[in-house]
Amino acid sequence: MNCRELAELLCDFIDGDLTPEQRQHIEDHLCRCPGCVIYVETYRLTITMSRQLPCKPLPPQVAERLQAVLAKVKAQGGGCGEAEA
């Protein structure tokens, strides 16, 4: 496990969606890499802080644009990455 591999698996690591072997590789790397420990902790702190932000409604023009994009994706048969915002 190197720093780049850890970064690629970070979301799954935080969410607990890794195999036990993958998780162990990351934990082993974190024991040897203070920079990645800071990276992981900063990521966790960002998640925690963002969850504490007040939820404000979307401005009407943003909601309309989002609905138009979603309608376009649905008309095209769905699928990730097909819509342009």
C-alpha positions in Angstrom: 0.0 0.0 0.0 1.3 3.4 -0.9 -0.1 6.9 -0.4 -1.7 7.0 -3.9 -3.5 3.7 -3.3 -4.7 4.8 0.1 -6.1 8.0 -1.5 -8.0 5.9 -4.1 -9.6 3.8 -1.4 -10.2 6.6 1.1 -14.0 6.9 0.6 -14.5 3.1 0.9 -12.2 3.1 3.9 -14.2 5.8 5.7 -17.5 4.1 4.8 -16.3 0.7 5.9 -16.8 -0.8 2.5 -13.4 -2.6 2.2 -12.5 -6.2 2.6 -10.7 -7.0 5.8 -7.5 -7.4 3.9 -7.7 -4.0 2.2 -8.5 -2.4 5.5 -5.5 -4.0 7.1 -3.2 -2.8 4.3 -4.5 0.8 4.9 -4.1 0.5 8.7 -0.6 -0.9 8.2 0.3 2.1 5.9 -1.2 4.6 8.4 1.2 3.2 11.1 4.1 4.1 8.9 2.9 7.3 7.2 2.1 10.4 9.3 1.1 12.4 6.2 -1.6 9.9 5.3 -2.8 9.9 9.0 -3.3 13.7 8.6 -5.0 13.2 5.3 -7.5 10.7 6.6 -8.2 12.7 9.8 -8.7 15.9 7.7 -11.1 14.0 5.5 -13.1 12.7 8.5 -13.1 16.2 10.0 -14.4 17.7 6.8 -17.3 15.2 6.7 -18.1 15.9 10.4 -18.1 19.6 9.9 -20.1 19.6 6.7 -22.8 17.5 8.3 -23.2 20.3 10.9 -23.9 22.9 8.3 -27.5 24.2 8.1 -29.5 22.8 5.2 -30.8 25.6 3.1 -33.3 25.1 0.2 -32.0 25.2 -3.3 -32.6 28.5 -5.1 -35.5 28.1 -7.5 -33.3 28.5 -10.7 -30.9 25.8 -9.5 -33.8 23.4 -8.7 -35.3 24.0 -12.1 -32.0 23.4 -13.9 -31.4 20.2 -11.9 -34.9 18.9 -12.7 -34.3 19.6 -16.4 -31.0 17.7 -16.3 -32.6 14.7 -14.5 -35.5 14.7 -17.0 -33.0 14.7 -19.9 -31.1 11.7 -18.3 -34.4 9.8 -17.8 -35.4 10.5 -21.4 -32.0 9.1 -22.6 -32.6 5.9 -20.6 -30.6 6.9 -17.5 -27.0 6.1 -16.8 -24.2 7.9 -15.1 -22.2 10.6 -16.8 -24.7 11.2 -19.6 -26.1 14.5 -18.5 -24.4 17.8 -18.6 -25.3 20.4 -16.0 
